[in-house]
Amino acid sequence: MNTKVAGIDRRHFLRVGSALAVTTAAALTSRRASAQAAAKLDEKDAQAIGLGYRHDSTKVDKAKFPKHAATQACSNCQFYAGKASDPWGACPLFQGKQVNAKGWCSAWAKKA
């Protein structure tokens, strides 16, 4: 049965839809790969210094950042774009550079 809706053949519609789905999946995979290839944030970066970023949350200056808690880390921050199990992940606060999952900065906010 070859039905047409609004002048579009069903088989043609399914082929175009399948091609679009494959293209979309490839674009998302490419975006994730480029995010994973992003540069790692340097603790000496001006913005990193400004936000008190440390690769290791246990090395945060407690006198300078008294609200820091031992349980806070980039991996459980709302801004962390990686999976909690990823050792490094992108962070929009640092222009898409990767931050250490065990790291911390003063902008830390609990992940919902």
PAZA-106008 format. One line per 2 residues: number of its first residue (from 1); their letters; for each residue x negated, y negated, z negated of N, C-alpha, C. Coordinates in Angstrom, 3 decimals. Atoms other than C-alpha are relative to their C-alpha. Example, Ala and Ser with C-alpha at 12.3 -4.5 7.8 and 13.67 -1.06 7.14 Angstrom:
BEGIN
1) as) -0.890,1.190,0.000,-12.300,4.500,-7.800,-0.900,-1.200,0.000  0.820,1.190,0.060,-13.670,1.060,-7.140,0.770,-1.090,-0.730
This chain:
BEGIN
1) mn) -0.847,1.172,0.000,0.000,0.000,0.000,-0.896,-1.239,0.000  0.820,1.191,-0.159,-1.526,-3.263,1.116,0.873,-1.231,-0.229
3) tk) -0.849,1.141,0.321,0.195,-6.124,-0.667,-0.798,-1.290,0.068  0.624,1.316,-0.066,-0.514,-9.792,-0.162,0.764,-0.940,-0.908
5) va) -0.593,1.017,0.855,0.093,-12.510,-2.689,-0.661,-1.304,0.383  0.501,1.323,-0.409,-0.260,-16.118,-1.544,-1.045,0.130,1.107
7) gi) 0.889,-0.152,-1.141,-2.013,-14.878,1.594,-1.314,0.698,-0.324  1.245,-0.676,0.383,-4.709,-12.936,-0.321,0.270,1.491,-0.111
9) dr) -0.094,-1.446,0.035,-5.119,-9.227,0.253,-0.500,0.497,-1.364  0.358,-0.511,1.327,-5.295,-7.253,-3.036,-1.422,0.540,-0.031
11) rh) 1.363,-0.557,-0.041,-8.475,-5.412,-2.018,-1.040,-1.111,0.065  0.926,1.140,-0.096,-10.173,-8.676,-1.064,-0.120,-0.685,-1.360
13) fl) -0.017,0.632,1.310,-9.148,-10.172,-4.402,-0.848,0.794,-0.997  0.762,-0.839,0.914,-10.619,-7.214,-6.308,-1.498,-0.043,0.310
15) rv) 1.422,0.086,-0.373,-13.908,-7.364,-4.333,-0.603,-1.315,-0.456  0.488,1.328,0.395,-14.295,-11.093,-4.945,-0.099,-0.083,-1.522
17) gs) 0.016,0.011,1.462,-13.402,-10.669,-8.617,-1.162,0.800,-0.563  1.122,-0.826,0.451,-15.969,-7.883,-9.034,-1.324,-0.705,0.229
19) al) 1.233,0.729,-0.301,-18.670,-9.943,-7.350,-0.195,-1.166,-0.969  0.077,1.115,0.944,-17.863,-12.902,-9.584,-0.407,0.496,-1.384
21) av) 0.346,-0.554,1.314,-18.083,-10.721,-12.703,-1.471,0.374,-0.062  1.413,-0.375,-0.041,-21.501,-9.365,-11.665,-0.878,-1.247,-0.023
23) tt) 0.761,1.249,-0.042,-22.774,-12.882,-10.894,-0.008,-0.675,-1.370  -0.106,0.604,1.330,-21.543,-14.187,-14.254,-0.857,0.756,-1.002
25) aa) 0.806,-0.814,0.915,-23.168,-11.294,-16.134,-1.485,-0.241,0.225  1.411,0.260,-0.315,-26.467,-11.904,-14.329,-0.427,-1.373,-0.515
27) al) 0.327,1.349,0.478,-26.363,-15.615,-15.185,-0.143,-0.019,-1.515  0.089,-0.046,1.459,-25.715,-14.895,-18.866,-1.260,0.729,-0.456
29) ts) 1.218,-0.734,0.327,-28.544,-12.348,-18.971,-1.215,-0.874,0.241  1.107,0.894,-0.322,-30.867,-14.854,-17.307,-0.132,-1.099,-1.038
31) rr) 0.023,1.059,1.018,-29.907,-17.577,-19.799,-0.576,0.532,-1.299  0.514,-0.583,1.241,-30.592,-15.258,-22.733,-1.497,0.287,0.118
33) as) 1.420,-0.282,-0.200,-33.941,-14.206,-21.244,-0.822,-1.280,-0.076  0.749,1.251,0.055,-35.005,-17.830,-20.818,-0.023,-0.554,-1.413
35) aq) -0.009,0.444,1.398,-33.963,-18.593,-24.406,-1.021,0.795,-0.801  0.964,-0.830,0.703,-36.084,-15.683,-25.599,-1.420,-0.374,0.377
37) aa) 1.326,0.369,-0.453,-39.033,-16.981,-23.573,-0.392,-1.405,-0.452  0.275,1.359,0.446,-38.814,-20.434,-25.182,-1.212,-0.013,-0.933
39) ak) 1.185,0.163,0.840,-41.875,-21.743,-26.978,0.375,0.058,-1.475  -0.202,-0.045,1.442,-42.205,-21.137,-30.688,-0.336,-1.367,-0.585
41) ld) 0.186,1.291,0.641,-41.943,-24.219,-32.870,-1.294,-0.018,-0.798  1.234,0.208,0.755,-45.221,-25.519,-34.277,0.359,-0.778,-1.264
43) ek) -0.287,0.701,1.256,-45.067,-26.564,-37.931,-0.537,-1.431,0.018  0.585,1.344,-0.099,-47.124,-29.634,-36.912,0.771,-0.901,0.960
45) da) -0.872,0.771,-0.879,-44.428,-30.780,-34.449,0.632,-1.128,-0.835  -0.512,1.166,0.732,-43.173,-34.262,-35.436,1.379,0.259,-0.610
47) qa) -1.333,-0.272,0.531,-39.563,-33.114,-35.821,-0.053,1.069,-1.088  0.152,-1.043,1.012,-40.635,-30.018,-37.748,-0.475,-0.616,-1.316
49) ig) 0.494,0.689,1.196,-42.559,-32.236,-40.166,1.122,-0.816,-0.639  -1.090,0.834,0.494,-39.598,-34.602,-40.475,1.077,0.775,-0.735
51) lg) -1.029,-0.824,0.634,-37.241,-31.759,-41.402,-0.590,1.000,-0.997  0.647,-0.878,0.972,-39.782,-29.974,-43.602,-0.018,1.462,0.417
53) yr) -0.036,-1.379,-0.493,-39.777,-26.862,-41.389,-1.251,0.772,-0.398  1.080,-0.942,0.301,-41.899,-23.916,-42.530,0.377,1.329,0.637
55) hd) -0.236,-1.326,-0.589,-42.286,-20.572,-40.750,0.400,1.012,-1.079  -0.262,-0.904,1.110,-42.057,-18.903,-44.160,0.743,-0.767,-1.088
57) st) -0.848,0.696,0.970,-39.233,-20.005,-46.450,-0.585,-0.014,-1.409  0.587,-0.060,1.339,-41.232,-18.972,-49.519,-1.083,-1.054,-0.201
59) kv) 1.070,0.993,0.094,-43.810,-21.681,-48.736,0.514,-1.437,0.071  -0.597,1.335,-0.012,-41.397,-24.640,-48.852,-0.414,-0.735,-1.270
61) dk) 0.400,0.842,1.126,-42.567,-27.485,-51.112,1.229,-0.265,-0.878  -1.174,0.100,0.887,-40.105,-27.191,-54.032,0.154,-1.400,-0.598
63) ak) -0.083,1.358,0.541,-40.976,-30.677,-55.330,0.635,-0.934,1.029  -0.510,0.842,-1.085,-40.168,-32.251,-51.970,1.427,0.373,0.400
65) fp) -1.318,-0.504,-0.405,-37.085,-30.085,-51.283,0.619,0.807,-1.150  -0.518,-0.709,1.172,-35.491,-29.240,-54.656,1.278,0.795,0.251
67) kh) -1.243,-0.733,-0.299,-32.242,-28.014,-53.047,-0.268,1.316,0.726  0.343,-1.254,-0.679,-34.098,-25.199,-51.243,0.193,1.170,-0.953
69) aa) -0.196,-1.226,0.783,-33.102,-21.741,-52.458,-0.702,1.152,0.709  0.741,-1.136,-0.557,-35.004,-18.498,-51.955,0.819,0.803,1.007
71) tq) -0.856,-0.769,-0.904,-32.011,-16.971,-50.151,0.214,-0.692,1.344  -0.194,0.751,-1.250,-32.027,-19.662,-47.440,-1.114,0.314,0.996
73) ac) 0.949,-0.270,-1.086,-33.696,-18.781,-44.133,0.686,-0.349,1.320  -0.571,0.337,-1.311,-33.233,-19.692,-40.489,1.003,1.058,0.464
75) sn) -0.873,-1.078,-0.473,-31.634,-16.291,-39.831,1.410,-0.067,-0.573  -1.357,0.112,0.543,-28.679,-17.155,-42.094,0.494,-1.453,0.027
77) cq) -0.401,1.397,-0.201,-28.362,-20.792,-40.949,0.970,-0.082,1.185  -0.984,0.146,-1.080,-25.458,-21.919,-38.769,-0.630,-0.434,1.318
79) fy) 0.628,0.475,-1.223,-27.884,-23.438,-36.258,-0.841,1.067,0.716  0.857,-1.053,-0.566,-29.889,-20.239,-35.649,0.738,0.693,1.136
81) ag) -0.667,-0.545,-1.184,-29.053,-19.032,-32.124,-0.371,1.452,0.293  0.362,-1.401,-0.202,-30.701,-15.611,-32.376,0.870,0.912,-0.849
83) ka) -0.682,-0.962,0.866,-29.341,-12.447,-33.926,-0.736,-0.013,-1.338  0.618,-0.025,1.329,-30.004,-12.070,-37.641,-1.196,0.950,-0.029
85) sd) 1.090,-0.979,-0.031,-32.289,-9.138,-36.767,-1.181,-0.441,0.880  1.075,0.485,-0.857,-34.395,-11.145,-34.253,-1.078,-0.682,-0.842
87) pw) 1.060,0.662,0.771,-37.808,-12.237,-35.597,-0.106,-1.502,0.297  -0.002,1.405,-0.410,-37.530,-15.560,-33.698,1.292,-0.272,0.752
89) ga) -1.214,0.367,-0.713,-34.528,-17.427,-32.326,0.018,-1.483,0.299  -0.093,1.412,-0.401,-33.656,-20.697,-30.626,0.746,-0.803,-1.058
91) cp) -0.684,0.906,0.924,-32.572,-23.697,-32.668,0.243,-1.319,0.722  -0.290,1.247,-0.708,-30.786,-26.699,-31.138,-0.589,-1.239,-0.676
93) lf) 0.595,1.140,0.695,-32.302,-28.993,-33.778,-1.418,-0.281,0.478  1.379,0.137,-0.459,-35.726,-28.400,-32.255,-0.092,0.156,1.519
95) qg) -0.034,0.015,-1.461,-34.883,-28.907,-28.567,-0.122,1.395,0.604  -0.029,-1.354,-0.540,-34.302,-25.197,-28.028,-1.245,0.818,-0.260
97) kq) 1.188,-0.791,0.338,-37.689,-24.109,-29.384,0.411,1.084,-0.971  -0.313,-1.106,0.889,-37.741,-20.856,-31.278,-0.555,-0.257,-1.398
99) vn) 0.415,0.098,1.393,-37.921,-20.847,-35.047,-0.085,1.412,-0.576  0.166,-1.291,0.642,-38.987,-17.993,-37.290,1.260,0.323,-0.803
101) ak) -1.202,-0.406,0.733,-36.041,-16.043,-38.713,-0.207,-0.145,-1.501  0.319,0.129,1.423,-37.803,-16.196,-42.094,-0.328,-1.443,-0.372
103) gw) 0.337,1.396,0.227,-38.358,-19.942,-41.724,1.117,-0.768,-0.689  -0.977,0.864,0.672,-36.499,-22.880,-43.236,-0.286,-1.447,0.365
105) cs) 0.158,1.449,-0.115,-35.887,-26.608,-42.722,1.088,-0.656,-0.833  -0.940,0.713,0.881,-33.991,-29.258,-44.688,1.395,-0.133,0.595
107) aw) -1.328,0.065,-0.622,-31.090,-29.134,-42.195,0.762,1.311,-0.174  -0.623,-1.314,0.179,-30.284,-25.569,-43.276,1.445,-0.161,-0.473
109) ak) -1.407,-0.027,0.376,-26.530,-24.963,-43.481,0.480,1.442,0.074  -0.437,-1.389,0.069,-24.925,-21.680,-44.491,0.843,0.376,1.210
111) ka) -0.752,-0.524,-1.147,-23.674,-19.642,-41.545,1.381,0.406,-0.468  -1.397,-0.317,0.366,-19.913,-19.295,-41.610,0.288,1.478,0.099
